[in-house]
Amino acid sequence: MCTAQPGIPERKAPVTRMKLEDRKYKWCPRCSGCVNEAASHCRFCRNELITGEQKTDPYFGPESKFDAARRWVPGLNALIEMMPQSNYKKQLQDGLHMRGRLQAMAMYDRDEESERQFNESNVGLERPPLEQERSILREVFLRLKDADIDIEPMLQTPKLRVLKFTKEYFDDLYNTRLKRQSDGKECKFCREKSDSAAQTCEFCKSNFVDPPKREARRFRKNAIGIFPLDKGLLKDVLLHIAVNRALTGGGWRTEMADVLSKHDICNADVERGIKERQFLIEEDMHIELPMSEWQRSLMTEGLDDGMDGYHAIHNIIEMGQTCLQEEFHEEAELVLNFAMAVAETYTLGNVQGLEAMREPLKTSGWMALSQLYESTGRYAEAEAAHGKMFQIGPSMAIPGLDEILKATMEMLSPQRSMRQADLCAKQGKFDEAIELFKKALSALDKQENKPFVGFSKMAGLIHGESPSSMATPTAEDFDVPPQLEKGEQAKLSDVSDLVLVSTAHRVGVMKKMADVYIAKGDLTTAVYVLDESMELAEQLNEPYQALVADVCETYGRLNMLQDKLPDAEAQFRRALDFYTGVKDPMDPDEFQNIVNKTSNSLADCLDKQGKKDEAAKYRK
């Protein structure tokens, strides 16, 4: 795709002499990382490389990693061609054309000139490359160096300086790699070699005995931050907040003493910050928001994209999310409230149309605050913060357009209603929660533009009828499945995944609604809702076993409340069977807690039936 680039020498005949090992490679089907062919676990995402999955194209495809890597080295393709012939070069050349399982990624035509201009621009550099992408760049330069090609001129770019890819860095890395090849300690899981004295694999982080544990924090319940905690930025933000309070007469010494001390901020730091801020105010100078070291390095190298304020606020919100994830609740509340204050008025940048991003930016902040308040049991505050999400911006010039947009947003936001319903239920506002769940079901139905069977059966309940007064639906109440002509089955399969997602959404809403009816004491309606939820759940398969198990577990609890012990036992056993079918839970620890809770519920049920010995087998 790319021709010769500035700083890249003309292509020479490949050199055959190589000191680096010429291993064979494969692509991880989970993260598209390039790993040793003999690896049993991915060195990047740490997932087990299950036999059979390795032959499946990765979901996004390795080409997506090359696309991201070219943001940092636009002439990456030309560098790959300069590499000596090897297994690694062949692997990269193959990966350049693997677009993954998503059809949309294989359908579009690539505009090479537009891609070149995009890659050479500064847009999209606000995030560091993932390790999978960084690894491609690192390995390409190492192999060029191994071929006696002078890489130093190639490294003299602002983008690679930001990545700290220097001649000294590659000299050290190359020498270390050669040394590890001869006397390194090989990990039997990722097949990479660490220092001979290492106790932990430098790549997959295993202890060389037990398989690496996949990091589950990014999937932790009630947490939406997914990036490592930036301790330097956190310290700067807390200092900024303390200075703000000091200048406005706030009691920062007493109110923030503990949190400041925890992050090594002393009174002298705050007092120095006060003097610097006062100087800026007196000189009528711009007061910058705290920013990450990454963002500051981009600005130092002239790689900023004109959206500095937006990125600064976004990074602060993201850090607040990560504080919540790490259960630093006091820090999270300080950081997120500060972010929401500056998100109201701070200049986002000098890019035309950037102001339209202010409301989405604030939405992410309110979402994080709502999660924080819920995690700390402050459900009313969580509901209030949730209500401020998805706000409509300034009034539209066209009369009535605001109302249309608001109505459209309500119709298209079932998730918003579901979360508000959850918060209402936690406050004991059961009737309000039920109405919100009904609203979510209605919104889902309008999105599809056709009723699902389960929703059709519940239409009476949605409109206020009691289960006892509802007529049993007949075949005429539902859509007649179309008779597919030969060759049209493939077209239907294209949307099958979307149908499963919609079905799973409905099952989830109905299960939650049944929980509220149980809490309210309306067991008759809870039975009706769960019956319909179970009928829909029967249509689900992998990867929705956990959702089906959740429905069975709820039905088991309901049967226990009604003293239907054999029925409860059957449902709990079904739930455990479905949980067993979950191959890759997003958060293994949380998942195990749920399975143990269900197992204990089954043990309680068996105890009540006098099956003491069997109950002991299930007691966790």
Secondary structure as a PSIPRED ss2 file (coil, helix, strand):
# PSIPRED VFORMAT (PSIPRED V4.0)

   1 M C   1.000  0.000  0.000
   2 C C   1.000  0.000  0.000
   3 T C   1.000  0.000  0.000
   4 A C   1.000  0.000  0.000
   5 Q C   1.000  0.000  0.000
   6 P C   1.000  0.000  0.000
   7 G C   1.000  0.000  0.000
   8 I C   1.000  0.000  0.000
   9 P C   1.000  0.000  0.000
  10 E C   1.000  0.000  0.000
  11 R C   1.000  0.000  0.000
  12 K C   1.000  0.000  0.000
  13 A C   1.000  0.000  0.000
  14 P C   1.000  0.000  0.000
  15 V C   1.000  0.000  0.000
  16 T C   1.000  0.000  0.000
  17 R C   1.000  0.000  0.000
  18 M C   1.000  0.000  0.000
  19 K C   1.000  0.000  0.000
  20 L C   1.000  0.000  0.000
  21 E C   1.000  0.000  0.000
  22 D C   1.000  0.000  0.000
  23 R C   1.000  0.000  0.000
  24 K C   1.000  0.000  0.000
  25 Y E   0.000  0.000  1.000
  26 K E   0.000  0.000  1.000
  27 W E   0.000  0.000  1.000
  28 C C   1.000  0.000  0.000
  29 P C   1.000  0.000  0.000
  30 R C   1.000  0.000  0.000
  31 C C   1.000  0.000  0.000
  32 S C   1.000  0.000  0.000
  33 G C   1.000  0.000  0.000
  34 C E   0.000  0.000  1.000
  35 V E   0.000  0.000  1.000
  36 N E   0.000  0.000  1.000
  37 E C   1.000  0.000  0.000
  38 A C   1.000  0.000  0.000
  39 A C   1.000  0.000  0.000
  40 S C   1.000  0.000  0.000
  41 H E   0.000  0.000  1.000
  42 C C   1.000  0.000  0.000
  43 R C   1.000  0.000  0.000
  44 F C   1.000  0.000  0.000
  45 C C   1.000  0.000  0.000
  46 R C   1.000  0.000  0.000
  47 N C   1.000  0.000  0.000
  48 E E   0.000  0.000  1.000
  49 L C   1.000  0.000  0.000
  50 I C   1.000  0.000  0.000
  51 T C   1.000  0.000  0.000
  52 G C   1.000  0.000  0.000
  53 E H   0.000  1.000  0.000
  54 Q H   0.000  1.000  0.000
  55 K H   0.000  1.000  0.000
  56 T C   1.000  0.000  0.000
  57 D C   1.000  0.000  0.000
  58 P C   1.000  0.000  0.000
  59 Y C   1.000  0.000  0.000
  60 F C   1.000  0.000  0.000
  61 G C   1.000  0.000  0.000
  62 P H   0.000  1.000  0.000
  63 E H   0.000  1.000  0.000
  64 S H   0.000  1.000  0.000
  65 K H   0.000  1.000  0.000
  66 F H   0.000  1.000  0.000
  67 D H   0.000  1.000  0.000
  68 A H   0.000  1.000  0.000
  69 A H   0.000  1.000  0.000
  70 R C   1.000  0.000  0.000
  71 R C   1.000  0.000  0.000
  72 W C   1.000  0.000  0.000
  73 V C   1.000  0.000  0.000
  74 P C   1.000  0.000  0.000
  75 G C   1.000  0.000  0.000
  76 L H   0.000  1.000  0.000
  77 N H   0.000  1.000  0.000
  78 A H   0.000  1.000  0.000
  79 L H   0.000  1.000  0.000
  80 I H   0.000  1.000  0.000
  81 E H   0.000  1.000  0.000
  82 M H   0.000  1.000  0.000
  83 M C   1.000  0.000  0.000
  84 P C   1.000  0.000  0.000
  85 Q C   1.000  0.000  0.000
  86 S C   1.000  0.000  0.000
  87 N H   0.000  1.000  0.000
  88 Y H   0.000  1.000  0.000
  89 K H   0.000  1.000  0.000
  90 K H   0.000  1.000  0.000
  91 Q H   0.000  1.000  0.000
  92 L H   0.000  1.000  0.000
  93 Q H   0.000  1.000  0.000
  94 D H   0.000  1.000  0.000
  95 G H   0.000  1.000  0.000
  96 L C   1.000  0.000  0.000
  97 H C   1.000  0.000  0.000
  98 M C   1.000  0.000  0.000
  99 R C   1.000  0.000  0.000
 100 G C   1.000  0.000  0.000
 101 R C   1.000  0.000  0.000
 102 L C   1.000  0.000  0.000
 103 Q H   0.000  1.000  0.000
 104 A H   0.000  1.000  0.000
 105 M H   0.000  1.000  0.000
 106 A H   0.000  1.000  0.000
 107 M H   0.000  1.000  0.000
 108 Y C   1.000  0.000  0.000
 109 D C   1.000  0.000  0.000
 110 R C   1.000  0.000  0.000
 111 D C   1.000  0.000  0.000
 112 E H   0.000  1.000  0.000
 113 E H   0.000  1.000  0.000
 114 S H   0.000  1.000  0.000
 115 E H   0.000  1.000  0.000
 116 R H   0.000  1.000  0.000
 117 Q H   0.000  1.000  0.000
 118 F H   0.000  1.000  0.000
 119 N H   0.000  1.000  0.000
 120 E H   0.000  1.000  0.000
 121 S C   1.000  0.000  0.000
 122 N C   1.000  0.000  0.000
 123 V C   1.000  0.000  0.000
 124 G C   1.000  0.000  0.000
 125 L C   1.000  0.000  0.000
 126 E C   1.000  0.000  0.000
 127 R C   1.000  0.000  0.000
 128 P C   1.000  0.000  0.000
 129 P C   1.000  0.000  0.000
 130 L C   1.000  0.000  0.000
 131 E H   0.000  1.000  0.000
 132 Q H   0.000  1.000  0.000
 133 E H   0.000  1.000  0.000
 134 R H   0.000  1.000  0.000
 135 S H   0.000  1.000  0.000
 136 I H   0.000  1.000  0.000
 137 L H   0.000  1.000  0.000
 138 R H   0.000  1.000  0.000
 139 E H   0.000  1.000  0.000
 140 V H   0.000  1.000  0.000
 141 F H   0.000  1.000  0.000
 142 L H   0.000  1.000  0.000
 143 R H   0.000  1.000  0.000
 144 L H   0.000  1.000  0.000
 145 K H   0.000  1.000  0.000
 146 D H   0.000  1.000  0.000
 147 A C   1.000  0.000  0.000
 148 D C   1.000  0.000  0.000
 149 I C   1.000  0.000  0.000
 150 D C   1.000  0.000  0.000
 151 I C   1.000  0.000  0.000
 152 E H   0.000  1.000  0.000
 153 P H   0.000  1.000  0.000
 154 M H   0.000  1.000  0.000
 155 L H   0.000  1.000  0.000
 156 Q C   1.000  0.000  0.000
 157 T C   1.000  0.000  0.000
 158 P H   0.000  1.000  0.000
 159 K H   0.000  1.000  0.000
 160 L H   0.000  1.000  0.000
 161 R H   0.000  1.000  0.000
 162 V H   0.000  1.000  0.000
 163 L C   1.000  0.000  0.000
 164 K C   1.000  0.000  0.000
 165 F C   1.000  0.000  0.000
 166 T C   1.000  0.000  0.000
 167 K H   0.000  1.000  0.000
 168 E H   0.000  1.000  0.000
 169 Y H   0.000  1.000  0.000
 170 F H   0.000  1.000  0.000
 171 D H   0.000  1.000  0.000
 172 D H   0.000  1.000  0.000
 173 L H   0.000  1.000  0.000
 174 Y H   0.000  1.000  0.000
 175 N H   0.000  1.000  0.000
 176 T H   0.000  1.000  0.000
 177 R H   0.000  1.000  0.000
 178 L H   0.000  1.000  0.000
 179 K H   0.000  1.000  0.000
 180 R H   0.000  1.000  0.000
 181 Q H   0.000  1.000  0.000
 182 S H   0.000  1.000  0.000
 183 D H   0.000  1.000  0.000
 184 G C   1.000  0.000  0.000
 185 K E   0.000  0.000  1.000
 186 E E   0.000  0.000  1.000
 187 C C   1.000  0.000  0.000
 188 K C   1.000  0.000  0.000
 189 F C   1.000  0.000  0.000
 190 C C   1.000  0.000  0.000
 191 R C   1.000  0.000  0.000
 192 E C   1.000  0.000  0.000
 193 K E   0.000  0.000  1.000
 194 S E   0.000  0.000  1.000
 195 D C   1.000  0.000  0.000
 196 S C   1.000  0.000  0.000
 197 A C   1.000  0.000  0.000
 198 A C   1.000  0.000  0.000
 199 Q C   1.000  0.000  0.000
 200 T C   1.000  0.000  0.000
 201 C C   1.000  0.000  0.000
 202 E C   1.000  0.000  0.000
 203 F C   1.000  0.000  0.000
 204 C C   1.000  0.000  0.000
 205 K C   1.000  0.000  0.000
 206 S C   1.000  0.000  0.000
 207 N C   1.000  0.000  0.000
 208 F C   1.000  0.000  0.000
 209 V C   1.000  0.000  0.000
 210 D C   1.000  0.000  0.000
 211 P C   1.000  0.000  0.000
 212 P C   1.000  0.000  0.000
 213 K C   1.000  0.000  0.000
 214 R C   1.000  0.000  0.000
 215 E C   1.000  0.000  0.000
 216 A C   1.000  0.000  0.000
 217 R H   0.000  1.000  0.000
 218 R H   0.000  1.000  0.000
 219 F H   0.000  1.000  0.000
 220 R C   1.000  0.000  0.000
 221 K C   1.000  0.000  0.000
 222 N C   1.000  0.000  0.000
 223 A C   1.000  0.000  0.000
 224 I C   1.000  0.000  0.000
 225 G C   1.000  0.000  0.000
 226 I C   1.000  0.000  0.000
 227 F C   1.000  0.000  0.000
 228 P C   1.000  0.000  0.000
 229 L C   1.000  0.000  0.000
 230 D C   1.000  0.000  0.000
 231 K H   0.000  1.000  0.000
 232 G H   0.000  1.000  0.000
 233 L H   0.000  1.000  0.000
 234 L H   0.000  1.000  0.000
 235 K H   0.000  1.000  0.000
 236 D H   0.000  1.000  0.000
 237 V H   0.000  1.000  0.000
 238 L H   0.000  1.000  0.000
 239 L H   0.000  1.000  0.000
 240 H H   0.000  1.000  0.000
 241 I H   0.000  1.000  0.000
 242 A H   0.000  1.000  0.000
 243 V H   0.000  1.000  0.000
 244 N H   0.000  1.000  0.000
 245 R H   0.000  1.000  0.000
 246 A H   0.000  1.000  0.000
 247 L H   0.000  1.000  0.000
 248 T C   1.000  0.000  0.000
 249 G C   1.000  0.000  0.000
 250 G C   1.000  0.000  0.000
 251 G C   1.000  0.000  0.000
 252 W H   0.000  1.000  0.000
 253 R H   0.000  1.000  0.000
 254 T H   0.000  1.000  0.000
 255 E H   0.000  1.000  0.000
 256 M C   1.000  0.000  0.000
 257 A H   0.000  1.000  0.000
 258 D H   0.000  1.000  0.000
 259 V H   0.000  1.000  0.000
 260 L H   0.000  1.000  0.000
 261 S H   0.000  1.000  0.000
 262 K H   0.000  1.000  0.000
 263 H C   1.000  0.000  0.000
 264 D C   1.000  0.000  0.000
 265 I C   1.000  0.000  0.000
 266 C C   1.000  0.000  0.000
 267 N H   0.000  1.000  0.000
 268 A H   0.000  1.000  0.000
 269 D H   0.000  1.000  0.000
 270 V H   0.000  1.000  0.000
 271 E H   0.000  1.000  0.000
 272 R H   0.000  1.000  0.000
 273 G H   0.000  1.000  0.000
 274 I H   0.000  1.000  0.000
 275 K H   0.000  1.000  0.000
 276 E H   0.000  1.000  0.000
 277 R H   0.000  1.000  0.000
 278 Q H   0.000  1.000  0.000
 279 F H   0.000  1.000  0.000
 280 L H   0.000  1.000  0.000
 281 I H   0.000  1.000  0.000
 282 E H   0.000  1.000  0.000
 283 E C   1.000  0.000  0.000
 284 D C   1.000  0.000  0.000
 285 M C   1.000  0.000  0.000
 286 H C   1.000  0.000  0.000
 287 I C   1.000  0.000  0.000
 288 E C   1.000  0.000  0.000
 289 L C   1.000  0.000  0.000
 290 P C   1.000  0.000  0.000
 291 M C   1.000  0.000  0.000
 292 S C   1.000  0.000  0.000
 293 E H   0.000  1.000  0.000
 294 W H   0.000  1.000  0.000
 295 Q H   0.000  1.000  0.000
 296 R H   0.000  1.000  0.000
 297 S H   0.000  1.000  0.000
 298 L H   0.000  1.000  0.000
 299 M H   0.000  1.000  0.000
 300 T H   0.000  1.000  0.000
 301 E C   1.000  0.000  0.000
 302 G C   1.000  0.000  0.000
 303 L C   1.000  0.000  0.000
 304 D C   1.000  0.000  0.000
 305 D C   1.000  0.000  0.000
 306 G C   1.000  0.000  0.000
 307 M C   1.000  0.000  0.000
 308 D H   0.000  1.000  0.000
 309 G H   0.000  1.000  0.000
 310 Y H   0.000  1.000  0.000
 311 H H   0.000  1.000  0.000
 312 A H   0.000  1.000  0.000
 313 I H   0.000  1.000  0.000
 314 H H   0.000  1.000  0.000
 315 N H   0.000  1.000  0.000
 316 I H   0.000  1.000  0.000
 317 I H   0.000  1.000  0.000
 318 E H   0.000  1.000  0.000
 319 M H   0.000  1.000  0.000
 320 G H   0.000  1.000  0.000
 321 Q H   0.000  1.000  0.000
 322 T H   0.000  1.000  0.000
 323 C H   0.000  1.000  0.000
 324 L H   0.000  1.000  0.000
 325 Q H   0.000  1.000  0.000
 326 E C   1.000  0.000  0.000
 327 E C   1.000  0.000  0.000
 328 F C   1.000  0.000  0.000
 329 H H   0.000  1.000  0.000
 330 E H   0.000  1.000  0.000
 331 E H   0.000  1.000  0.000
 332 A H   0.000  1.000  0.000
 333 E H   0.000  1.000  0.000
 334 L H   0.000  1.000  0.000
 335 V H   0.000  1.000  0.000
 336 L H   0.000  1.000  0.000
 337 N H   0.000  1.000  0.000
 338 F H   0.000  1.000  0.000
 339 A H   0.000  1.000  0.000
 340 M H   0.000  1.000  0.000
 341 A H   0.000  1.000  0.000
 342 V H   0.000  1.000  0.000
 343 A H   0.000  1.000  0.000
 344 E H   0.000  1.000  0.000
 345 T H   0.000  1.000  0.000
 346 Y C   1.000  0.000  0.000
 347 T C   1.000  0.000  0.000
 348 L C   1.000  0.000  0.000
 349 G C   1.000  0.000  0.000
 350 N C   1.000  0.000  0.000
 351 V C   1.000  0.000  0.000
 352 Q C   1.000  0.000  0.000
 353 G C   1.000  0.000  0.000
 354 L H   0.000  1.000  0.000
 355 E H   0.000  1.000  0.000
 356 A H   0.000  1.000  0.000
 357 M H   0.000  1.000  0.000
 358 R H   0.000  1.000  0.000
 359 E H   0.000  1.000  0.000
 360 P H   0.000  1.000  0.000
 361 L H   0.000  1.000  0.000
 362 K H   0.000  1.000  0.000
 363 T H   0.000  1.000  0.000
 364 S H   0.000  1.000  0.000
 365 G H   0.000  1.000  0.000
 366 W H   0.000  1.000  0.000
 367 M H   0.000  1.000  0.000
 368 A H   0.000  1.000  0.000
 369 L H   0.000  1.000  0.000
 370 S H   0.000  1.000  0.000
 371 Q H   0.000  1.000  0.000
 372 L H   0.000  1.000  0.000
 373 Y H   0.000  1.000  0.000
 374 E H   0.000  1.000  0.000
 375 S H   0.000  1.000  0.000
 376 T C   1.000  0.000  0.000
 377 G C   1.000  0.000  0.000
 378 R C   1.000  0.000  0.000
 379 Y H   0.000  1.000  0.000
 380 A H   0.000  1.000  0.000
 381 E H   0.000  1.000  0.000
 382 A H   0.000  1.000  0.000
 383 E H   0.000  1.000  0.000
 384 A H   0.000  1.000  0.000
 385 A H   0.000  1.000  0.000
 386 H H   0.000  1.000  0.000
 387 G H   0.000  1.000  0.000
 388 K C   1.000  0.000  0.000
 389 M C   1.000  0.000  0.000
 390 F C   1.000  0.000  0.000
 391 Q C   1.000  0.000  0.000
 392 I C   1.000  0.000  0.000
 393 G C   1.000  0.000  0.000
 394 P C   1.000  0.000  0.000
 395 S C   1.000  0.000  0.000
 396 M C   1.000  0.000  0.000
 397 A C   1.000  0.000  0.000
 398 I C   1.000  0.000  0.000
 399 P C   1.000  0.000  0.000
 400 G C   1.000  0.000  0.000
 401 L H   0.000  1.000  0.000
 402 D H   0.000  1.000  0.000
 403 E H   0.000  1.000  0.000
 404 I H   0.000  1.000  0.000
 405 L H   0.000  1.000  0.000
 406 K H   0.000  1.000  0.000
 407 A H   0.000  1.000  0.000
 408 T H   0.000  1.000  0.000
 409 M H   0.000  1.000  0.000
 410 E H   0.000  1.000  0.000
 411 M H   0.000  1.000  0.000
 412 L C   1.000  0.000  0.000
 413 S C   1.000  0.000  0.000
 414 P H   0.000  1.000  0.000
 415 Q H   0.000  1.000  0.000
 416 R H   0.000  1.000  0.000
 417 S H   0.000  1.000  0.000
 418 M H   0.000  1.000  0.000
 419 R H   0.000  1.000  0.000
 420 Q H   0.000  1.000  0.000
 421 A H   0.000  1.000  0.000
 422 D H   0.000  1.000  0.000
 423 L H   0.000  1.000  0.000
 424 C H   0.000  1.000  0.000
 425 A H   0.000  1.000  0.000
 426 K H   0.000  1.000  0.000
 427 Q C   1.000  0.000  0.000
 428 G C   1.000  0.000  0.000
 429 K C   1.000  0.000  0.000
 430 F H   0.000  1.000  0.000
 431 D H   0.000  1.000  0.000
 432 E H   0.000  1.000  0.000
 433 A H   0.000  1.000  0.000
 434 I H   0.000  1.000  0.000
 435 E H   0.000  1.000  0.000
 436 L H   0.000  1.000  0.000
 437 F H   0.000  1.000  0.000
 438 K H   0.000  1.000  0.000
 439 K H   0.000  1.000  0.000
 440 A H   0.000  1.000  0.000
 441 L H   0.000  1.000  0.000
 442 S H   0.000  1.000  0.000
 443 A H   0.000  1.000  0.000
 444 L H   0.000  1.000  0.000
 445 D H   0.000  1.000  0.000
 446 K H   0.000  1.000  0.000
 447 Q H   0.000  1.000  0.000
 448 E H   0.000  1.000  0.000
 449 N C   1.000  0.000  0.000
 450 K C   1.000  0.000  0.000
 451 P C   1.000  0.000  0.000
 452 F C   1.000  0.000  0.000
 453 V H   0.000  1.000  0.000
 454 G H   0.000  1.000  0.000
 455 F H   0.000  1.000  0.000
 456 S H   0.000  1.000  0.000
 457 K H   0.000  1.000  0.000
 458 M C   1.000  0.000  0.000
 459 A H   0.000  1.000  0.000
 460 G H   0.000  1.000  0.000
 461 L H   0.000  1.000  0.000
 462 I H   0.000  1.000  0.000
 463 H C   1.000  0.000  0.000
 464 G C   1.000  0.000  0.000
 465 E C   1.000  0.000  0.000
 466 S C   1.000  0.000  0.000
 467 P H   0.000  1.000  0.000
 468 S H   0.000  1.000  0.000
 469 S H   0.000  1.000  0.000
 470 M C   1.000  0.000  0.000
 471 A C   1.000  0.000  0.000
 472 T C   1.000  0.000  0.000
 473 P C   1.000  0.000  0.000
 474 T C   1.000  0.000  0.000
 475 A H   0.000  1.000  0.000
 476 E H   0.000  1.000  0.000
 477 D H   0.000  1.000  0.000
 478 F C   1.000  0.000  0.000
 479 D C   1.000  0.000  0.000
 480 V C   1.000  0.000  0.000
 481 P C   1.000  0.000  0.000
 482 P C   1.000  0.000  0.000
 483 Q C   1.000  0.000  0.000
 484 L C   1.000  0.000  0.000
 485 E C   1.000  0.000  0.000
 486 K C   1.000  0.000  0.000
 487 G C   1.000  0.000  0.000
 488 E C   1.000  0.000  0.000
 489 Q H   0.000  1.000  0.000
 490 A H   0.000  1.000  0.000
 491 K H   0.000  1.000  0.000
 492 L H   0.000  1.000  0.000
 493 S H   0.000  1.000  0.000
 494 D H   0.000  1.000  0.000
 495 V C   1.000  0.000  0.000
 496 S H   0.000  1.000  0.000
 497 D H   0.000  1.000  0.000
 498 L H   0.000  1.000  0.000
 499 V H   0.000  1.000  0.000
 500 L H   0.000  1.000  0.000
 501 V H   0.000  1.000  0.000
 502 S H   0.000  1.000  0.000
 503 T H   0.000  1.000  0.000
 504 A H   0.000  1.000  0.000
 505 H H   0.000  1.000  0.000
 506 R H   0.000  1.000  0.000
 507 V H   0.000  1.000  0.000
 508 G H   0.000  1.000  0.000
 509 V H   0.000  1.000  0.000
 510 M H   0.000  1.000  0.000
 511 K H   0.000  1.000  0.000
 512 K H   0.000  1.000  0.000
 513 M H   0.000  1.000  0.000
 514 A H   0.000  1.000  0.000
 515 D H   0.000  1.000  0.000
 516 V H   0.000  1.000  0.000
 517 Y H   0.000  1.000  0.000
 518 I H   0.000  1.000  0.000
 519 A H   0.000  1.000  0.000
 520 K H   0.000  1.000  0.000
 521 G C   1.000  0.000  0.000
 522 D C   1.000  0.000  0.000
 523 L H   0.000  1.000  0.000
 524 T H   0.000  1.000  0.000
 525 T H   0.000  1.000  0.000
 526 A H   0.000  1.000  0.000
 527 V H   0.000  1.000  0.000
 528 Y H   0.000  1.000  0.000
 529 V H   0.000  1.000  0.000
 530 L H   0.000  1.000  0.000
 531 D H   0.000  1.000  0.000
 532 E H   0.000  1.000  0.000
 533 S H   0.000  1.000  0.000
 534 M H   0.000  1.000  0.000
 535 E H   0.000  1.000  0.000
 536 L H   0.000  1.000  0.000
 537 A H   0.000  1.000  0.000
 538 E C   1.000  0.000  0.000
 539 Q C   1.000  0.000  0.000
 540 L C   1.000  0.000  0.000
 541 N C   1.000  0.000  0.000
 542 E C   1.000  0.000  0.000
 543 P C   1.000  0.000  0.000
 544 Y C   1.000  0.000  0.000
 545 Q H   0.000  1.000  0.000
 546 A H   0.000  1.000  0.000
 547 L H   0.000  1.000  0.000
 548 V H   0.000  1.000  0.000
 549 A H   0.000  1.000  0.000
 550 D H   0.000  1.000  0.000
 551 V H   0.000  1.000  0.000
 552 C H   0.000  1.000  0.000
 553 E H   0.000  1.000  0.000
 554 T H   0.000  1.000  0.000
 555 Y H   0.000  1.000  0.000
 556 G H   0.000  1.000  0.000
 557 R H   0.000  1.000  0.000
 558 L H   0.000  1.000  0.000
 559 N H   0.000  1.000  0.000
 560 M H   0.000  1.000  0.000
 561 L H   0.000  1.000  0.000
 562 Q C   1.000  0.000  0.000
 563 D C   1.000  0.000  0.000
 564 K C   1.000  0.000  0.000
 565 L H   0.000  1.000  0.000
 566 P H   0.000  1.000  0.000
 567 D H   0.000  1.000  0.000
 568 A H   0.000  1.000  0.000
 569 E H   0.000  1.000  0.000
 570 A H   0.000  1.000  0.000
 571 Q H   0.000  1.000  0.000
 572 F H   0.000  1.000  0.000
 573 R H   0.000  1.000  0.000
 574 R H   0.000  1.000  0.000
 575 A H   0.000  1.000  0.000
 576 L H   0.000  1.000  0.000
 577 D H   0.000  1.000  0.000
 578 F H   0.000  1.000  0.000
 579 Y H   0.000  1.000  0.000
 580 T H   0.000  1.000  0.000
 581 G C   1.000  0.000  0.000
 582 V C   1.000  0.000  0.000
 583 K C   1.000  0.000  0.000
 584 D C   1.000  0.000  0.000
 585 P C   1.000  0.000  0.000
 586 M C   1.000  0.000  0.000
 587 D C   1.000  0.000  0.000
 588 P H   0.000  1.000  0.000
 589 D H   0.000  1.000  0.000
 590 E H   0.000  1.000  0.000
 591 F H   0.000  1.000  0.000
 592 Q H   0.000  1.000  0.000
 593 N H   0.000  1.000  0.000
 594 I H   0.000  1.000  0.000
 595 V H   0.000  1.000  0.000
 596 N H   0.000  1.000  0.000
 597 K H   0.000  1.000  0.000
 598 T H   0.000  1.000  0.000
 599 S H   0.000  1.000  0.000
 600 N H   0.000  1.000  0.000
 601 S H   0.000  1.000  0.000
 602 L H   0.000  1.000  0.000
 603 A H   0.000  1.000  0.000
 604 D H   0.000  1.000  0.000
 605 C H   0.000  1.000  0.000
 606 L H   0.000  1.000  0.000
 607 D H   0.000  1.000  0.000
 608 K H   0.000  1.000  0.000
 609 Q C   1.000  0.000  0.000
 610 G C   1.000  0.000  0.000
 611 K C   1.000  0.000  0.000
 612 K H   0.000  1.000  0.000
 613 D H   0.000  1.000  0.000
 614 E H   0.000  1.000  0.000
 615 A H   0.000  1.000  0.000
 616 A H   0.000  1.000  0.000
 617 K H   0.000  1.000  0.000
 618 Y H   0.000  1.000  0.000
 619 R C   1.000  0.000  0.000
 620 K C   1.000  0.000  0.000
